[in-house]
Amino acid sequence: MIKKVVVLGSQDLIWKAVVEELVGNGFKVAIQEGKGTRSIQHLIGEGLQVIRRNRAAIMGNIQESQALYFNHPPANWSKSDSFAIDEFRWLLKCCKSFRLQRFAFLSTIPFMKGDKVYSGMQCEYSNIVRTSGVPYYILYASRFFESILDFKRGTKLMVPSNINNSFYWVAGEDLGKLLCKAFNQEQAENREYFVQGPELIHAETVFERFARAYDKDRIRINRVSPKVAKLFALFSKDLKDSFETLSSNTYFVEEFRAQSTWKELGRPQISVEHFAQVR
């Protein structure tokens, strides 16, 4: 039975939503100290533990835990980064030696990046997880509503003018709920889940709906040319990734593949309007 989960990887808004869901559903959670810990300090004492950023602390907590959730490689972990790959392999070796019950890894559903299709299913990290010998879940997620906030600058949404992609957008909170249900299924292992919301929404439409529903300020959408978008991206790796994902010279429509995930773990419920209103 899974009672404690170590959560590693990028400390972004998706990570925050997953941690909050895990703690809210009664799991004890260990996270590394970092930039994201301040936003969830209120959970310390309610099941959340903050550990040091070193191998000894990670090993100690894996040894006393039953599961680990890895919130996709941090932004500075590129596929060609041999150090990062080695660290990831080391992490999985630790999990195997301590007989961890589940290793959950957040990856991505294939999407258009420029004129090329990028597939998280074939990424090196996913392959390492599959061949590690550790019981695993790989979560192939669509675009998250949280990524809309990467484009928000004050009361403006800086939206690239060459948006050509449609996705089954989903919220980090719904990902957290699905993960909690998966961890409560003792017999389920070595599963690959597609995490998609119920609506196929063009990226431009999702920005418009977010702006209309956001009630803290009046949000205005500023459409920027690809050249201007590149300038903004120089100051933010997250913004650069988001621009590249949404901007394309080819119209890309994400395929719906979450039928079995919904049947086993439930259907995501959060709409873009609800997400905008609780920000």
ChimeraX attribute file (.defattr): number of C-alpha atoms within 10 A of each C-alpha:
attribute: neighborCount
match mode: 1-to-1
recipient: residues
	/A:1	10
	/A:2	17
	/A:3	14
	/A:4	22
	/A:5	26
	/A:6	23
	/A:7	23
	/A:8	20
	/A:9	17
	/A:10	20
	/A:11	19
	/A:12	15
	/A:13	19
	/A:14	21
	/A:15	22
	/A:16	20
	/A:17	19
	/A:18	23
	/A:19	27
	/A:20	19
	/A:21	20
	/A:22	25
	/A:23	19
	/A:24	15
	/A:25	14
	/A:26	13
	/A:27	20
	/A:28	19
	/A:29	26
	/A:30	23
	/A:31	22
	/A:32	20
	/A:33	15
	/A:34	13
	/A:35	10
	/A:36	16
	/A:37	16
	/A:38	9
	/A:39	10
	/A:40	13
	/A:41	13
	/A:42	10
	/A:43	16
	/A:44	14
	/A:45	8
	/A:46	14
	/A:47	16
	/A:48	22
	/A:49	17
	/A:50	14
	/A:51	16
	/A:52	12
	/A:53	13
	/A:54	10
	/A:55	13
	/A:56	10
	/A:57	13
	/A:58	20
	/A:59	15
	/A:60	13
	/A:61	20
	/A:62	25
	/A:63	16
	/A:64	14
	/A:65	23
	/A:66	21
	/A:67	25
	/A:68	24
	/A:69	23
	/A:70	19
	/A:71	21
	/A:72	20
	/A:73	19
	/A:74	14
	/A:75	11
	/A:76	10
	/A:77	14
	/A:78	12
	/A:79	12
	/A:80	9
	/A:81	10
	/A:82	11
	/A:83	11
	/A:84	17
	/A:85	18
	/A:86	10
	/A:87	12
	/A:88	17
	/A:89	16
	/A:90	13
	/A:91	15
	/A:92	20
	/A:93	15
	/A:94	19
	/A:95	25
	/A:96	18
	/A:97	12
	/A:98	17
	/A:99	17
	/A:100	21
	/A:101	19
	/A:102	25
	/A:103	25
	/A:104	25
	/A:105	23
	/A:106	21
	/A:107	25
	/A:108	22
	/A:109	21
	/A:110	17
	/A:111	22
	/A:112	22
	/A:113	21
	/A:114	15
	/A:115	12
	/A:116	11
	/A:117	12
	/A:118	16
	/A:119	15
	/A:120	20
	/A:121	17
	/A:122	12
	/A:123	13
	/A:124	13
	/A:125	20
	/A:126	21
	/A:127	12
	/A:128	14
	/A:129	21
	/A:130	17
	/A:131	11
	/A:132	16
	/A:133	15
	/A:134	22
	/A:135	21
	/A:136	24
	/A:137	24
	/A:138	23
	/A:139	26
	/A:140	22
	/A:141	24
	/A:142	23
	/A:143	25
	/A:144	23
	/A:145	23
	/A:146	20
	/A:147	19
	/A:148	20
	/A:149	17
	/A:150	18
	/A:151	22
	/A:152	17
	/A:153	10
	/A:154	9
	/A:155	13
	/A:156	16
	/A:157	22
	/A:158	24
	/A:159	23
	/A:160	24
	/A:161	17
	/A:162	18
	/A:163	22
	/A:164	19
	/A:165	22
	/A:166	22
	/A:167	24
	/A:168	23
	/A:169	27
	/A:170	25
	/A:171	27
	/A:172	25
	/A:173	26
	/A:174	23
	/A:175	23
	/A:176	21
	/A:177	21
	/A:178	23
	/A:179	19
	/A:180	21
	/A:181	14
	/A:182	21
	/A:183	24
	/A:184	12
	/A:185	13
	/A:186	11
	/A:187	8
	/A:188	13
	/A:189	17
	/A:190	17
	/A:191	15
	/A:192	16
	/A:193	23
	/A:194	21
	/A:195	30
	/A:196	30
	/A:197	26
	/A:198	16
	/A:199	14
	/A:200	16
	/A:201	18
	/A:202	19
	/A:203	20
	/A:204	19
	/A:205	11
	/A:206	19
	/A:207	22
	/A:208	15
	/A:209	14
	/A:210	22
	/A:211	21
	/A:212	14
	/A:213	18
	/A:214	18
	/A:215	13
	/A:216	11
	/A:217	11
	/A:218	11
	/A:219	20
	/A:220	16
	/A:221	16
	/A:222	14
	/A:223	17
	/A:224	16
	/A:225	13
	/A:226	18
	/A:227	10
	/A:228	13
	/A:229	20
	/A:230	16
	/A:231	11
	/A:232	17
	/A:233	18
	/A:234	10
	/A:235	10
	/A:236	12
	/A:237	14
	/A:238	15
	/A:239	22
	/A:240	18
	/A:241	16
	/A:242	19
	/A:243	25
	/A:244	19
	/A:245	19
	/A:246	25
	/A:247	24
	/A:248	21
	/A:249	14
	/A:250	15
	/A:251	13
	/A:252	19
	/A:253	16
	/A:254	20
	/A:255	15
	/A:256	17
	/A:257	15
	/A:258	19
	/A:259	14
	/A:260	11
	/A:261	19
	/A:262	18
	/A:263	9
	/A:264	14
	/A:265	16
	/A:266	14
	/A:267	18
	/A:268	20
	/A:269	12
	/A:270	17
	/A:271	18
	/A:272	24
	/A:273	15
	/A:274	14
	/A:275	18
	/A:276	20
	/A:277	13
	/A:278	10
	/A:279	10
